[in-house]
Amino acid sequence: MKGLRFIKAQSTVEYTMLIIIVAAALAAMTVYITRSMNARLKQAQDELNYYRP
């Protein structure tokens, strides 16, 4: 019974670590997604404000 409890605890720790890693990856990606969205909006703004004499 003692070994089964260790396996369950190890499994819980592994799932927790997996969730932490995925959350950290998503948090890091939000920076790049925000920058790319801002760049696309700036490009669209520049295209709309393009002045042709």
PDBQT receptor file of N, H, CA, C and O in Angstrom, charges set to zero:
ATOM      1  N   MET A   1       0.817  -1.187   0.000  1.00  0.00    +0.000 N 
ATOM      2  CA  MET A   1       0.000   0.000   0.000  1.00  0.00    +0.000 C 
ATOM      3  C   MET A   1       0.866   1.258   0.000  1.00  0.00    +0.000 C 
ATOM      4  O   MET A   1       0.486   2.287  -0.560  1.00  0.00    +0.000 OA
ATOM      5  N   LYS A   2       2.024   1.162   0.630  1.00  0.00    +0.000 N 
ATOM      6  H   LYS A   2       2.332   0.326   1.085  1.00  0.00    +0.000 HD
ATOM      7  CA  LYS A   2       2.918   2.312   0.700  1.00  0.00    +0.000 C 
ATOM      8  C   LYS A   2       3.432   2.702  -0.688  1.00  0.00    +0.000 C 
ATOM      9  O   LYS A   2       3.561   3.890  -0.983  1.00  0.00    +0.000 OA
ATOM     10  N   GLY A   3       3.725   1.721  -1.538  1.00  0.00    +0.000 N 
ATOM     11  H   GLY A   3       3.620   0.756  -1.298  1.00  0.00    +0.000 HD
ATOM     12  CA  GLY A   3       4.205   1.992  -2.885  1.00  0.00    +0.000 C 
ATOM     13  C   GLY A   3       3.149   2.649  -3.741  1.00  0.00    +0.000 C 
ATOM     14  O   GLY A   3       3.470   3.515  -4.554  1.00  0.00    +0.000 OA
ATOM     15  N   LEU A   4       1.893   2.260  -3.578  1.00  0.00    +0.000 N 
ATOM     16  H   LEU A   4       1.632   1.556  -2.917  1.00  0.00    +0.000 HD
ATOM     17  CA  LEU A   4       0.791   2.846  -4.346  1.00  0.00    +0.000 C 
ATOM     18  C   LEU A   4       0.631   4.320  -4.010  1.00  0.00    +0.000 C 
ATOM     19  O   LEU A   4       0.379   5.138  -4.894  1.00  0.00    +0.000 OA
ATOM     20  N   ARG A   5       0.774   4.654  -2.754  1.00  0.00    +0.000 N 
ATOM     21  H   ARG A   5       0.979   3.989  -2.035  1.00  0.00    +0.000 HD
ATOM     22  CA  ARG A   5       0.666   6.052  -2.322  1.00  0.00    +0.000 C 
ATOM     23  C   ARG A   5       1.797   6.880  -2.930  1.00  0.00    +0.000 C 
ATOM     24  O   ARG A   5       1.574   8.026  -3.318  1.00  0.00    +0.000 OA
ATOM     25  N   PHE A   6       2.994   6.329  -3.019  1.00  0.00    +0.000 N 
ATOM     26  H   PHE A   6       3.176   5.398  -2.703  1.00  0.00    +0.000 HD
ATOM     27  CA  PHE A   6       4.145   7.008  -3.614  1.00  0.00    +0.000 C 
ATOM     28  C   PHE A   6       3.907   7.245  -5.099  1.00  0.00    +0.000 C 
ATOM     29  O   PHE A   6       4.234   8.313  -5.617  1.00  0.00    +0.000 OA
ATOM     30  N   ILE A   7       3.340   6.257  -5.790  1.00  0.00    +0.000 N 
ATOM     31  H   ILE A   7       3.075   5.389  -5.370  1.00  0.00    +0.000 HD
ATOM     32  CA  ILE A   7       3.066   6.395  -7.218  1.00  0.00    +0.000 C 
ATOM     33  C   ILE A   7       2.030   7.491  -7.465  1.00  0.00    +0.000 C 
ATOM     34  O   ILE A   7       2.173   8.282  -8.397  1.00  0.00    +0.000 OA
ATOM     35  N   LYS A   8       0.990   7.540  -6.635  1.00  0.00    +0.000 N 
ATOM     36  H   LYS A   8       0.874   6.897  -5.878  1.00  0.00    +0.000 HD
ATOM     37  CA  LYS A   8      -0.031   8.586  -6.771  1.00  0.00    +0.000 C 
ATOM     38  C   LYS A   8       0.575   9.962  -6.519  1.00  0.00    +0.000 C 
ATOM     39  O   LYS A   8       0.269  10.917  -7.233  1.00  0.00    +0.000 OA
ATOM     40  N   ALA A   9       1.425  10.065  -5.515  1.00  0.00    +0.000 N 
ATOM     41  H   ALA A   9       1.673   9.290  -4.935  1.00  0.00    +0.000 HD
ATOM     42  CA  ALA A   9       2.058  11.349  -5.208  1.00  0.00    +0.000 C 
ATOM     43  C   ALA A   9       2.980  11.772  -6.338  1.00  0.00    +0.000 C 
ATOM     44  O   ALA A   9       3.019  12.946  -6.705  1.00  0.00    +0.000 OA
ATOM     45  N   GLN A  10       3.720  10.824  -6.888  1.00  0.00    +0.000 N 
ATOM     46  H   GLN A  10       3.689   9.870  -6.590  1.00  0.00    +0.000 HD
ATOM     47  CA  GLN A  10       4.626  11.131  -7.992  1.00  0.00    +0.000 C 
ATOM     48  C   GLN A  10       3.818  11.579  -9.206  1.00  0.00    +0.000 C 
ATOM     49  O   GLN A  10       4.213  12.521  -9.892  1.00  0.00    +0.000 OA
ATOM     50  N   SER A  11       2.710  10.930  -9.478  1.00  0.00    +0.000 N 
ATOM     51  H   SER A  11       2.389  10.165  -8.921  1.00  0.00    +0.000 HD
ATOM     52  CA  SER A  11       1.857  11.283 -10.600  1.00  0.00    +0.000 C 
ATOM     53  C   SER A  11       1.303  12.696 -10.425  1.00  0.00    +0.000 C 
ATOM     54  O   SER A  11       1.250  13.466 -11.384  1.00  0.00    +0.000 OA
ATOM     55  N   THR A  12       0.892  13.035  -9.207  1.00  0.00    +0.000 N 
ATOM     56  H   THR A  12       0.935  12.409  -8.428  1.00  0.00    +0.000 HD
ATOM     57  CA  THR A  12       0.369  14.369  -8.930  1.00  0.00    +0.000 C 
ATOM     58  C   THR A  12       1.443  15.423  -9.148  1.00  0.00    +0.000 C 
ATOM     59  O   THR A  12       1.169  16.479  -9.718  1.00  0.00    +0.000 OA
ATOM     60  N   VAL A  13       2.645  15.151  -8.708  1.00  0.00    +0.000 N 
ATOM     61  H   VAL A  13       2.868  14.294  -8.245  1.00  0.00    +0.000 HD
ATOM     62  CA  VAL A  13       3.751  16.088  -8.892  1.00  0.00    +0.000 C 
ATOM     63  C   VAL A  13       4.047  16.255 -10.380  1.00  0.00    +0.000 C 
ATOM     64  O   VAL A  13       4.299  17.369 -10.840  1.00  0.00    +0.000 OA
ATOM     65  N   GLU A  14       4.020  15.178 -11.119  1.00  0.00    +0.000 N 
ATOM     66  H   GLU A  14       3.816  14.273 -10.746  1.00  0.00    +0.000 HD
ATOM     67  CA  GLU A  14       4.291  15.262 -12.559  1.00  0.00    +0.000 C 
ATOM     68  C   GLU A  14       3.223  16.089 -13.275  1.00  0.00    +0.000 C 
ATOM     69  O   GLU A  14       3.553  16.912 -14.129  1.00  0.00    +0.000 OA
ATOM     70  N   TYR A  15       1.962  15.882 -12.943  1.00  0.00    +0.000 N 
ATOM     71  H   TYR A  15       1.694  15.213 -12.250  1.00  0.00    +0.000 HD
ATOM     72  CA  TYR A  15       0.895  16.673 -13.561  1.00  0.00    +0.000 C 
ATOM     73  C   TYR A  15       1.012  18.145 -13.181  1.00  0.00    +0.000 C 
ATOM     74  O   TYR A  15       0.771  19.023 -14.009  1.00  0.00    +0.000 OA
ATOM     75  N   THR A  16       1.376  18.412 -11.945  1.00  0.00    +0.000 N 
ATOM     76  H   THR A  16       1.571  17.699 -11.272  1.00  0.00    +0.000 HD
ATOM     77  CA  THR A  16       1.545  19.789 -11.500  1.00  0.00    +0.000 C 
ATOM     78  C   THR A  16       2.679  20.466 -12.258  1.00  0.00    +0.000 C 
ATOM     79  O   THR A  16       2.543  21.613 -12.684  1.00  0.00    +0.000 OA
ATOM     80  N   MET A  17       3.778  19.774 -12.425  1.00  0.00    +0.000 N 
ATOM     81  H   MET A  17       3.888  18.842 -12.079  1.00  0.00    +0.000 HD
ATOM     82  CA  MET A  17       4.910  20.328 -13.174  1.00  0.00    +0.000 C 
ATOM     83  C   MET A  17       4.539  20.567 -14.635  1.00  0.00    +0.000 C 
ATOM     84  O   MET A  17       4.939  21.573 -15.221  1.00  0.00    +0.000 OA
ATOM     85  N   LEU A  18       3.785  19.660 -15.218  1.00  0.00    +0.000 N 
ATOM     86  H   LEU A  18       3.459  18.843 -14.742  1.00  0.00    +0.000 HD
ATOM     87  CA  LEU A  18       3.341  19.822 -16.600  1.00  0.00    +0.000 C 
ATOM     88  C   LEU A  18       2.465  21.058 -16.742  1.00  0.00    +0.000 C 
ATOM     89  O   LEU A  18       2.630  21.827 -17.688  1.00  0.00    +0.000 OA
ATOM     90  N   ILE A  19       1.544  21.255 -15.820  1.00  0.00    +0.000 N 
ATOM     91  H   ILE A  19       1.409  20.630 -15.051  1.00  0.00    +0.000 HD
ATOM     92  CA  ILE A  19       0.665  22.421 -15.860  1.00  0.00    +0.000 C 
ATOM     93  C   ILE A  19       1.471  23.704 -15.688  1.00  0.00    +0.000 C 
ATOM     94  O   ILE A  19       1.193  24.698 -16.358  1.00  0.00    +0.000 OA
ATOM     95  N   ILE A  20       2.455  23.699 -14.809  1.00  0.00    +0.000 N 
ATOM     96  H   ILE A  20       2.680  22.891 -14.264  1.00  0.00    +0.000 HD
ATOM     97  CA  ILE A  20       3.291  24.882 -14.596  1.00  0.00    +0.000 C 
ATOM     98  C   ILE A  20       4.089  25.203 -15.858  1.00  0.00    +0.000 C 
ATOM     99  O   ILE A  20       4.207  26.369 -16.236  1.00  0.00    +0.000 OA
ATOM    100  N   ILE A  21       4.633  24.188 -16.504  1.00  0.00    +0.000 N 
ATOM    101  H   ILE A  21       4.538  23.241 -16.197  1.00  0.00    +0.000 HD
ATOM    102  CA  ILE A  21       5.416  24.409 -17.724  1.00  0.00    +0.000 C 
ATOM    103  C   ILE A  21       4.537  24.960 -18.839  1.00  0.00    +0.000 C 
ATOM    104  O   ILE A  21       4.934  25.893 -19.538  1.00  0.00    +0.000 OA
ATOM    105  N   VAL A  22       3.355  24.395 -19.009  1.00  0.00    +0.000 N 
ATOM    106  H   VAL A  22       3.033  23.638 -18.441  1.00  0.00    +0.000 HD
ATOM    107  CA  VAL A  22       2.435  24.877 -20.052  1.00  0.00    +0.000 C 
ATOM    108  C   VAL A  22       2.012  26.313 -19.759  1.00  0.00    +0.000 C 
ATOM    109  O   VAL A  22       1.956  27.135 -20.674  1.00  0.00    +0.000 OA
ATOM    110  N   ALA A  23       1.717  26.627 -18.509  1.00  0.00    +0.000 N 
ATOM    111  H   ALA A  23       1.763  25.959 -17.766  1.00  0.00    +0.000 HD
ATOM    112  CA  ALA A  23       1.318  27.996 -18.138  1.00  0.00    +0.000 C 
ATOM    113  C   ALA A  23       2.456  28.980 -18.389  1.00  0.00    +0.000 C 
ATOM    114  O   ALA A  23       2.215  30.091 -18.860  1.00  0.00    +0.000 OA
ATOM    115  N   ALA A  24       3.674  28.592 -18.084  1.00  0.00    +0.000 N 
ATOM    116  H   ALA A  24       3.869  27.689 -17.701  1.00  0.00    +0.000 HD
ATOM    117  CA  ALA A  24       4.825  29.468 -18.323  1.00  0.00    +0.000 C 
ATOM    118  C   ALA A  24       5.034  29.694 -19.818  1.00  0.00    +0.000 C 
ATOM    119  O   ALA A  24       5.353  30.805 -20.241  1.00  0.00    +0.000 OA
ATOM    120  N   ALA A  25       4.857  28.652 -20.612  1.00  0.00    +0.000 N 
ATOM    121  H   ALA A  25       4.598  27.749 -20.269  1.00  0.00    +0.000 HD
ATOM    122  CA  ALA A  25       4.995  28.800 -22.066  1.00  0.00    +0.000 C 
ATOM    123  C   ALA A  25       3.928  29.738 -22.617  1.00  0.00    +0.000 C 
ATOM    124  O   ALA A  25       4.225  30.583 -23.461  1.00  0.00    +0.000 OA
ATOM    125  N   LEU A  26       2.706  29.601 -22.158  1.00  0.00    +0.000 N 
ATOM    126  H   LEU A  26       2.464  28.914 -21.473  1.00  0.00    +0.000 HD
ATOM    127  CA  LEU A  26       1.631  30.495 -22.611  1.00  0.00    +0.000 C 
ATOM    128  C   LEU A  26       1.896  31.932 -22.180  1.00  0.00    +0.000 C 
ATOM    129  O   LEU A  26       1.646  32.862 -22.947  1.00  0.00    +0.000 OA
ATOM    130  N   ALA A  27       2.391  32.121 -20.980  1.00  0.00    +0.000 N 
ATOM    131  H   ALA A  27       2.594  31.365 -20.358  1.00  0.00    +0.000 HD
ATOM    132  CA  ALA A  27       2.704  33.468 -20.505  1.00  0.00    +0.000 C 
ATOM    133  C   ALA A  27       3.813  34.092 -21.336  1.00  0.00    +0.000 C 
ATOM    134  O   ALA A  27       3.763  35.284 -21.635  1.00  0.00    +0.000 OA
ATOM    135  N   ALA A  28       4.814  33.301 -21.712  1.00  0.00    +0.000 N 
ATOM    136  H   ALA A  28       4.854  32.332 -21.469  1.00  0.00    +0.000 HD
ATOM    137  CA  ALA A  28       5.893  33.819 -22.544  1.00  0.00    +0.000 C 
ATOM    138  C   ALA A  28       5.397  34.131 -23.957  1.00  0.00    +0.000 C 
ATOM    139  O   ALA A  28       5.865  35.083 -24.583  1.00  0.00    +0.000 OA
ATOM    140  N   MET A  29       4.469  33.348 -24.452  1.00  0.00    +0.000 N 
ATOM    141  H   MET A  29       4.089  32.575 -23.944  1.00  0.00    +0.000 HD
ATOM    142  CA  MET A  29       3.958  33.571 -25.806  1.00  0.00    +0.000 C 
ATOM    143  C   MET A  29       3.088  34.815 -25.895  1.00  0.00    +0.000 C 
ATOM    144  O   MET A  29       3.000  35.424 -26.961  1.00  0.00    +0.000 OA
ATOM    145  N   THR A  30       2.444  35.207 -24.804  1.00  0.00    +0.000 N 
ATOM    146  H   THR A  30       2.515  34.712 -23.938  1.00  0.00    +0.000 HD
ATOM    147  CA  THR A  30       1.574  36.383 -24.866  1.00  0.00    +0.000 C 
ATOM    148  C   THR A  30       2.354  37.643 -25.229  1.00  0.00    +0.000 C 
ATOM    149  O   THR A  30       1.814  38.539 -25.877  1.00  0.00    +0.000 OA
ATOM    150  N   VAL A  31       3.607  37.717 -24.821  1.00  0.00    +0.000 N 
ATOM    151  H   VAL A  31       4.045  36.989 -24.295  1.00  0.00    +0.000 HD
ATOM    152  CA  VAL A  31       4.442  38.865 -25.176  1.00  0.00    +0.000 C 
ATOM    153  C   VAL A  31       4.602  38.932 -26.692  1.00  0.00    +0.000 C 
ATOM    154  O   VAL A  31       4.434  39.999 -27.284  1.00  0.00    +0.000 OA
ATOM    155  N   TYR A  32       4.921  37.818 -27.319  1.00  0.00    +0.000 N 
ATOM    156  H   TYR A  32       5.058  36.952 -26.838  1.00  0.00    +0.000 HD
ATOM    157  CA  TYR A  32       5.139  37.794 -28.761  1.00  0.00    +0.000 C 
ATOM    158  C   TYR A  32       3.841  38.005 -29.529  1.00  0.00    +0.000 C 
ATOM    159  O   TYR A  32       3.830  38.663 -30.569  1.00  0.00    +0.000 OA
ATOM    160  N   ILE A  33       2.757  37.453 -29.021  1.00  0.00    +0.000 N 
ATOM    161  H   ILE A  33       2.765  36.919 -28.175  1.00  0.00    +0.000 HD
ATOM    162  CA  ILE A  33       1.461  37.637 -29.684  1.00  0.00    +0.000 C 
ATOM    163  C   ILE A  33       1.043  39.101 -29.619  1.00  0.00    +0.000 C 
ATOM    164  O   ILE A  33       0.554  39.652 -30.605  1.00  0.00    +0.000 OA
ATOM    165  N   THR A  34       1.231  39.729 -28.468  1.00  0.00    +0.000 N 
ATOM    166  H   THR A  34       1.629  39.281 -27.667  1.00  0.00    +0.000 HD
ATOM    167  CA  THR A  34       0.886  41.139 -28.316  1.00  0.00    +0.000 C 
ATOM    168  C   THR A  34       1.719  41.999 -29.252  1.00  0.00    +0.000 C 
ATOM    169  O   THR A  34       1.191  42.907 -29.894  1.00  0.00    +0.000 OA
ATOM    170  N   ARG A  35       2.999  41.727 -29.336  1.00  0.00    +0.000 N 
ATOM    171  H   ARG A  35       3.428  40.990 -28.815  1.00  0.00    +0.000 HD
ATOM    172  CA  ARG A  35       3.866  42.501 -30.229  1.00  0.00    +0.000 C 
ATOM    173  C   ARG A  35       3.470  42.324 -31.687  1.00  0.00    +0.000 C 
ATOM    174  O   ARG A  35       3.458  43.291 -32.449  1.00  0.00    +0.000 OA
ATOM    175  N   SER A  36       3.147  41.103 -32.079  1.00  0.00    +0.000 N 
ATOM    176  H   SER A  36       3.157  40.317 -31.461  1.00  0.00    +0.000 HD
ATOM    177  CA  SER A  36       2.774  40.881 -33.475  1.00  0.00    +0.000 C 
ATOM    178  C   SER A  36       1.437  41.534 -33.801  1.00  0.00    +0.000 C 
ATOM    179  O   SER A  36       1.251  42.041 -34.908  1.00  0.00    +0.000 OA
ATOM    180  N   MET A  37       0.505  41.529 -32.854  1.00  0.00    +0.000 N 
ATOM    181  H   MET A  37       0.656  41.117 -31.956  1.00  0.00    +0.000 HD
ATOM    182  CA  MET A  37      -0.780  42.198 -33.084  1.00  0.00    +0.000 C 
ATOM    183  C   MET A  37      -0.584  43.707 -33.188  1.00  0.00    +0.000 C 
ATOM    184  O   MET A  37      -1.198  44.355 -34.036  1.00  0.00    +0.000 OA
ATOM    185  N   ASN A  38       0.262  44.266 -32.336  1.00  0.00    +0.000 N 
ATOM    186  H   ASN A  38       0.761  43.739 -31.647  1.00  0.00    +0.000 HD
ATOM    187  CA  ASN A  38       0.527  45.695 -32.403  1.00  0.00    +0.000 C 
ATOM    188  C   ASN A  38       1.213  46.071 -33.714  1.00  0.00    +0.000 C 
ATOM    189  O   ASN A  38       0.918  47.116 -34.295  1.00  0.00    +0.000 OA
ATOM    190  N   ALA A  39       2.118  45.229 -34.175  1.00  0.00    +0.000 N 
ATOM    191  H   ALA A  39       2.358  44.380 -33.704  1.00  0.00    +0.000 HD
ATOM    192  CA  ALA A  39       2.792  45.496 -35.447  1.00  0.00    +0.000 C 
ATOM    193  C   ALA A  39       1.794  45.452 -36.602  1.00  0.00    +0.000 C 
ATOM    194  O   ALA A  39       1.859  46.281 -37.509  1.00  0.00    +0.000 OA
ATOM    195  N   ARG A  40       0.884  44.501 -36.574  1.00  0.00    +0.000 N 
ATOM    196  H   ARG A  40       0.831  43.827 -35.837  1.00  0.00    +0.000 HD
ATOM    197  CA  ARG A  40      -0.125  44.401 -37.635  1.00  0.00    +0.000 C 
ATOM    198  C   ARG A  40      -1.068  45.598 -37.609  1.00  0.00    +0.000 C 
ATOM    199  O   ARG A  40      -1.427  46.125 -38.663  1.00  0.00    +0.000 OA
ATOM    200  N   LEU A  41      -1.475  46.035 -36.415  1.00  0.00    +0.000 N 
ATOM    201  H   LEU A  41      -1.184  45.607 -35.560  1.00  0.00    +0.000 HD
ATOM    202  CA  LEU A  41      -2.330  47.215 -36.311  1.00  0.00    +0.000 C 
ATOM    203  C   LEU A  41      -1.602  48.472 -36.788  1.00  0.00    +0.000 C 
ATOM    204  O   LEU A  41      -2.204  49.326 -37.439  1.00  0.00    +0.000 OA
ATOM    205  N   LYS A  42      -0.326  48.589 -36.472  1.00  0.00    +0.000 N 
ATOM    206  H   LYS A  42       0.163  47.896 -35.943  1.00  0.00    +0.000 HD
ATOM    207  CA  LYS A  42       0.473  49.729 -36.930  1.00  0.00    +0.000 C 
ATOM    208  C   LYS A  42       0.581  49.716 -38.442  1.00  0.00    +0.000 C 
ATOM    209  O   LYS A  42       0.501  50.770 -39.073  1.00  0.00    +0.000 OA
ATOM    210  N   GLN A  43       0.761  48.543 -39.037  1.00  0.00    +0.000 N 
ATOM    211  H   GLN A  43       0.826  47.687 -38.524  1.00  0.00    +0.000 HD
ATOM    212  CA  GLN A  43       0.857  48.427 -40.485  1.00  0.00    +0.000 C 
ATOM    213  C   GLN A  43      -0.464  48.856 -41.136  1.00  0.00    +0.000 C 
ATOM    214  O   GLN A  43      -0.459  49.578 -42.133  1.00  0.00    +0.000 OA
ATOM    215  N   ALA A  44      -1.577  48.419 -40.580  1.00  0.00    +0.000 N 
ATOM    216  H   ALA A  44      -1.581  47.833 -39.770  1.00  0.00    +0.000 HD
ATOM    217  CA  ALA A  44      -2.876  48.802 -41.123  1.00  0.00    +0.000 C 
ATOM    218  C   ALA A  44      -3.103  50.301 -40.958  1.00  0.00    +0.000 C 
ATOM    219  O   ALA A  44      -3.655  50.946 -41.849  1.00  0.00    +0.000 OA
ATOM    220  N   GLN A  45      -2.687  50.849 -39.845  1.00  0.00    +0.000 N 
ATOM    221  H   GLN A  45      -2.238  50.326 -39.121  1.00  0.00    +0.000 HD
ATOM    222  CA  GLN A  45      -2.829  52.290 -39.611  1.00  0.00    +0.000 C 
ATOM    223  C   GLN A  45      -1.991  53.076 -40.612  1.00  0.00    +0.000 C 
ATOM    224  O   GLN A  45      -2.449  54.076 -41.164  1.00  0.00    +0.000 OA
ATOM    225  N   ASP A  46      -0.767  52.623 -40.844  1.00  0.00    +0.000 N 
ATOM    226  H   ASP A  46      -0.394  51.810 -40.395  1.00  0.00    +0.000 HD
ATOM    227  CA  ASP A  46       0.094  53.301 -41.816  1.00  0.00    +0.000 C 
ATOM    228  C   ASP A  46      -0.490  53.226 -43.226  1.00  0.00    +0.000 C 
ATOM    229  O   ASP A  46      -0.389  54.183 -43.994  1.00  0.00    +0.000 OA
ATOM    230  N   GLU A  47      -1.098  52.096 -43.563  1.00  0.00    +0.000 N 
ATOM    231  H   GLU A  47      -1.180  51.319 -42.939  1.00  0.00    +0.000 HD
ATOM    232  CA  GLU A  47      -1.698  51.966 -44.887  1.00  0.00    +0.000 C 
ATOM    233  C   GLU A  47      -2.894  52.897 -45.034  1.00  0.00    +0.000 C 
ATOM    234  O   GLU A  47      -3.088  53.476 -46.103  1.00  0.00    +0.000 OA
ATOM    235  N   LEU A  48      -3.699  53.056 -43.991  1.00  0.00    +0.000 N 
ATOM    236  H   LEU A  48      -3.542  52.585 -43.123  1.00  0.00    +0.000 HD
ATOM    237  CA  LEU A  48      -4.855  53.931 -44.052  1.00  0.00    +0.000 C 
ATOM    238  C   LEU A  48      -4.461  55.404 -44.060  1.00  0.00    +0.000 C 
ATOM    239  O   LEU A  48      -5.161  56.223 -44.656  1.00  0.00    +0.000 OA
ATOM    240  N   ASN A  49      -3.361  55.752 -43.413  1.00  0.00    +0.000 N 
ATOM    241  H   ASN A  49      -2.793  55.087 -42.930  1.00  0.00    +0.000 HD
ATOM    242  CA  ASN A  49      -2.916  57.129 -43.335  1.00  0.00    +0.000 C 
ATOM    243  C   ASN A  49      -1.907  57.488 -44.411  1.00  0.00    +0.000 C 
ATOM    244  O   ASN A  49      -1.295  58.554 -44.342  1.00  0.00    +0.000 OA
ATOM    245  N   TYR A  50      -1.720  56.647 -45.382  1.00  0.00    +0.000 N 
ATOM    246  H   TYR A  50      -2.217  55.781 -45.438  1.00  0.00    +0.000 HD
ATOM    247  CA  TYR A  50      -0.746  56.898 -46.455  1.00  0.00    +0.000 C 
ATOM    248  C   TYR A  50      -1.184  58.107 -47.264  1.00  0.00    +0.000 C 
ATOM    249  O   TYR A  50      -2.311  58.162 -47.757  1.00  0.00    +0.000 OA
ATOM    250  N   TYR A  51      -0.300  59.061 -47.396  1.00  0.00    +0.000 N 
ATOM    251  H   TYR A  51       0.615  59.017 -46.996  1.00  0.00    +0.000 HD
ATOM    252  CA  TYR A  51      -0.618  60.302 -48.098  1.00  0.00    +0.000 C 
ATOM    253  C   TYR A  51      -0.002  60.275 -49.486  1.00  0.00    +0.000 C 
ATOM    254  O   TYR A  51       1.201  60.065 -49.642  1.00  0.00    +0.000 OA
ATOM    255  N   ARG A  52      -0.833  60.490 -50.485  1.00  0.00    +0.000 N 
ATOM    256  H   ARG A  52      -1.811  60.661 -50.358  1.00  0.00    +0.000 HD
ATOM    257  CA  ARG A  52      -0.339  60.569 -51.864  1.00  0.00    +0.000 C 
ATOM    258  C   ARG A  52      -0.597  61.989 -52.387  1.00  0.00    +0.000 C 
ATOM    259  O   ARG A  52      -1.747  62.402 -52.531  1.00  0.00    +0.000 OA
ATOM    260  N   PRO A  53       0.448  62.707 -52.661  1.00  0.00    +0.000 N 
ATOM    261  CA  PRO A  53       0.241  64.086 -53.158  1.00  0.00    +0.000 C 
ATOM    262  C   PRO A  53      -0.278  64.128 -54.585  1.00  0.00    +0.000 C 
ATOM    263  O   PRO A  53      -0.496  65.210 -55.131  1.00  0.00    +0.000 OA
TER     264      PRO A  53
